[in-house]
């Protein structure tokens, strides 16, 4: 399947209450979870598939999809991730760039081609664009990275001093609840580097922000086969 742009959306993430394992403890809702702890012995969390070459087990901090009814043994604990559609977004470009080091020596002279070693890290970045909205908590959180926000609800007036804060998103590449199909999502934690909001004389007021992926918060692609309607 080759999904179109309409098949994916960007969601903000809010962490729910920790679910701690124990006798007869199971998850009541299918969805995305962050692994908080793994039992040192007898964990009920899914094990890795030994037939996948180079595969590794999930670890503390990993973001995974778990199904309703998943058992949690004593020592297991997960944090449910609640997703809220980021309504103002239109386009979510992402560029990934690796690094390399020139390790050429005189023994490469005969071939006339430099020898390269792959670098340990890559950079992932882009600029997410959309439209300015009056009632978007996700947009207010972005604005608050750069400027103070004052909220007046008619009863209270609250100041939110400007504060840099990492933004945690989940990006769907292919959302589906059709049994047997493969759903594709991307955990998308970012730091916001710059923000642009325009006010033209005519037309929409655009809103965009440049980001870099936060490698310390377990970004990555998540593929799972739908086995039941969530």
PyMOL commands that set and color helices and strands:
alter all, ss='L'
color gray80, all
select helices_A, chain A and resi 5-7+106-108+137-143+215-217
alter helices_A, ss='H'
color red, helices_A
select strands_A, chain A and resi 10-20+31-37+63-66+77-85+89-92+95-102+116-131+149-152+157-160+167-174+182-197+206-213+220-225
alter strands_A, ss='S'
color yellow, strands_A
deselect
rebuild
show_as cartoon
